[in-house]
Amino acid sequence: MKFIVSSSSLLKQLSGINGVITSNPVVPILENFLFEINDGILTVTASDLQTSMITELEVEAKESGSIAVPAKILLETLRNLPEQPVTFSIDEETYSIELSSDNGRYKLAGENATDFPKVPTVSDGYSVNMSTGVLGAAINNTIFATSNDELRPAMTGVYLNLSETNTTFVATDGHRLVRYRRVDIAADTDNTIIIPRKALNLLKASLPAENSNVTLEFNPANAFFKFDNVKLICRLIDERFPDYENVIPADNNNLMTIDRSEFLGSLRRISIYANKTTHQVRLKITGSELQISAEDLDFSNEANERLLCEHEGEDIEIGFNAKFLVEMLSNIDSDHVVLQLSAPNRAGLILPKDKNDNEDILMLVMPVMLSNYV
């Protein structure tokens, strides 16, 4: 079997799906890309058994065939080759692969394609369409709040609640929660799924800059994303997601509206002086003034700043993890944000003041108990 392909085109496609491959796969064959040629189309698959990515590109080929190609050595070779046509010659009996370029020849050992695990298909599933821009926004707004705790697998992914009127994306790690709702994505029937973080990170990295359509098909076991010439199939997390609606406080009488970038800048500076374990910052709202302070008693470090804000309600003092606040504020586009509070021991809500008509975003953060009230 022989085919000719542009080195830069192949490198671009392989780089897009290479993130699936792990350094210590369950089965050694998964260190390879699966190359399949049919009618002049090269289909490349990368998999780690939980997640698979497939991409296609046109090549010059007179015959069909398949081979498993070592991913690492092939990528390193292509990265160091200038743009030029590369000829792949494959011996289907010994699985040896020879690359010929203007610079020289390179031989590497492939493996039998039949040993490569079969990629699952989604049959008897449901489907929903959305734009790559909307999917990218949903991932960016939620993925940072997922948990790393493998003992609570449901929280290591993003929960999707599809309904006939909207779609809600939710992520939580127990300390913070993000609910991102889109009214411009709707399904024919109500369904819920939990998509693993790794699959969403791979999607995020491979979504094209220009807006196009994404088709999401899913059944109880797998989800299948398709856009442009890329497909991603992932195994869904089969666990029960926490009842997040009950955690969101309803009676928040303290409302503070503040310039997002000023608040964010201040938090970044003040957090340098916070305790390195708790990252605790103290927010003290009195009238139309917010005082942000932090101290690290172990090193005698402390800092405080004052900002102007709009405030409705009683004066309040509350502690938060600065890392969580910084991450949340960094993922909001609005110029001003509203912080809704009820009591120093209850969760606070961060909402954008300016909203896109199609989206509704709510971020919740649990307080850090203050040791003393000054």
Disulfide bonds with the S-S distance in Angstrom:
none
